[in-house]
Amino acid sequence: MQKLRKLAVFDVDGTIFRSSLTRRLFSYLVNEGIFSKGAREEVDPYLRAWLNRKGSYDVYLEKLVKVFIAHIRGKKQSDIRRISRKIVSSEKSHVYRFTRDLILELKKKNYFIVAISGSPFEIVRWYNRFLRFDKTYGWVLETDKSGRYTGNMKYIYSVRNKHLLIKHVLEKYNVTLRGSIAVGDTESDISMFEIVDRPIAFNPSSGLYQVAKKKGWEIVVERKDVVYKLQKL
């Protein structure tokens, strides 16, 4: 019988990549005229509220995704793929040191590494050409026969129900939860943290920090070029 590989699951946006892939893609689409400037104006109040610490990042990101989906209708998938390649080419090294080094360490130990992103699969797919995960997941937008987006979401289960995605990976691939690791930064990662052996709350949101502290999960913060381990199992 083939030996089972240990599983490692990483959130991407704000955990590996030092921003959100959706945020960067949205900005490029507006700058290149594929999205109207009005799309940015819809999102800006939520962005300013977050930057001024008067609103939450989750609320801003939720609004960003809604506006993104509304404005993607009728746009060419080929344009999204082209811009995704451009972003990854110029920003692929904008990663956190802690997660970058952990990924390299786990690859040496032959972990089965899964990346989950709350961003369109077009850009997640190209980003994976840089970090080379065993499997990647993002939300998938529906296209019509002409290659234009319909504005409908095809798959987003991986983002909303990460524990279910892990169960899917366990059923489909030759992996085990024994010795498993998960790394994430927001409350949306809690469900996957609860089923792995080593959950790591990395640069956690206040909500995740409170839960991680209560449950005794590992908490890691990277500030500039220093990594702080605030709590470790």
N, C-alpha and C positions, 0 to 999 in steps of 0.2 A: 504493500500500500504506500502511495506517495505521501511524504511527510507534509503536514499542514503548515502553511506559512502564517506567521503572526500578523495581525491586522493593525494598521495605523491609519487614522482618519484625520485629515486636516481641513479646517475651514480655510478658505483662500483670502477673501477680502478683509483686510485689516489684521490678518493673522500671519500670512506669508507675504502677500503684496501689501506695501505700505500705503494703501489707499483702497478704493473700491474699483474693480474693473468696470462695473456699470457706470460709476461716476466719471471715469476717464473716457469711456466710450461715448457717453452722453455729451460731454464737453466737446469732443472731437466732431461729433455729428452736427452740433450747432455751429461750430467754427467753420465747418466745410459747407454749410448751407443745406445740408440734408434735412436737418431739423430746423424749424424757424426759431428766430430769437424769442418769440413768444413762449416757446417751450421752456427756455431758461428762465424767463420772467415768472412762470408759474412755480418754479422750484426755488428761486432765489430767497423768498421770505423764510422758507424752512431751513435753507442753508445758513442764512444769517443768524437765525434763532439758535441753531446748533453752535455756530462759531462763537457767538456771544454768550454761550452757556445759558441761554434762556429757553432752549428746547432740546429735545433728545435727538441723538443720531438716528435712532430707529425710526422716529417719526419722519425725519428728513428723508431717510432712505426709502421708506414706504411711499412717500410722495414722489420721489424721483422715479421709482419703478412704475408707478401708475402713469406718470406723464410720459415716460419712455414708451410704454406699451401703446398709449393713445396716439403718439406721434409716429410710431413705426409702421402704422397701417399704410399700405401702398408703396412702401419703400423697397428697394431692391436688396435682396439678400447678398448679392455680389458686392454692393457698396459696404455693407456691414462687415463682411469678411475682409475686404480691402483695408478698411480703417482699423480693424482688429489687428491685422498683421503689422500695420504701421505703429500702433500703440505698443505692442509686444516687442517689436524691434527696438524701439527707443527707450522703453521703461521696464524691460524684463528684469533688470538687476536691482530694481527698487524694492528690495526685500528686507525683512528683518533678519538679523544675524542669528538669533536664537533658533527660529524655525528652519532657516536655511541649513544650519549646522546639524540640527536634529534630523532633518530629512536625509542628509548625507550619511549620518551615523546609522540610521535605520536601513538605508539601502545596503550598506555593508553587511548588515545582519540579515539580509534577505527578507525584510518585512514586505507584505503586500500593502502598498501605500495608495490610499484613496483620497482624492481632493474633491471637496464639495464647495461650490460657489453659488452665491445668490446673484449671479450675473448670467447674461445670455451665453448659451453654449458656444456660439460662434467665437467669442473672445476667449472663453475658457479653453476651448480646443487649441487655439494658437498658443496660449500661455503654457499649455502642457508640453509644447515642443521644446520649451526651455527647461522645465523641471522634470519632465519625464516620469509622471506618476503611472502606476499600473492601471488606474481607472479614474476618470474624471466625470463629475456631474455638475450640471448647471440647468437653468430653466430654458426650455425649448419653445421657440415661437413658431407658430404655424405659417406655412407659405402656400401660395396657390400654384397652379401649373406653370405660371409664367415666372416663378421665382420671386414674387413679391409677397410681403407679409400681409396677413389678413387682419392682424390686430388681436388674434386669439392666442391664448396660451395653450401649448400642447402638453408640456410636462413641467411641473414645478414641485413635485412631491419631495424631491431630494432636499429642498431647502426648508420646507415646512415641517417635515417629519423625518429628521435625520436618523432616528433610531430605527425606523422602518427601512430606510435605505441600507443601514448596516445589516439588518436581517436579510435583506435581498442579496447583499454581497456574500454573506455567509452561505446562503443557499446555492448561489451560482458559481462561486469560486472556491478554490481549495485553501481556505483560510480558517483560522480559529480565533476565538476571543481570549484564549489563554495568553497572557502577556501583552494584550492589546493596549493601544494608546490612542487618545483622541485629543486634539488641540483646537481650541476655539476661543472666541472673545465676547460673545453676547449670549443672552438668555436663550436664543434659538438653538444653542449648542448643548443645553442641559440634558435633553432627552438622550443624546448619544453618550454624554459623560456618564450617565447612570448605568450604562451596560458594558463599559470597558473597564479594564483593570487599572489603567493609569490615566485619569482625566487631567488635563493641564489647561487651566484658565490663563490664557496669555493676553496681557494688556486688557483685562476684563472690563466690561461695562460695569456700572455700579450695581445693577441688578444681578449680574453673574457673580460679581465679587462677593456679594452678601451670601449667595447660595453656596459658593465654593468655600467660603470661610466657615459656614455652618457645617458643611459636610466633610470638611477636612481635605478638600481637593488641593492639588498643587496649584499655586498661584505664582506666575512669573511675569515680571514687568521689564520691558526693554526701553530705556531712556537714553537717547543719543547713542553712545557706543558702550553702554553699561547694561548688563543684565542682572536684575535683582530677583532672587527667589524668596518671596515673602512667606510662603508656606509650602511645606513639602511633606509628603506621606512618609 
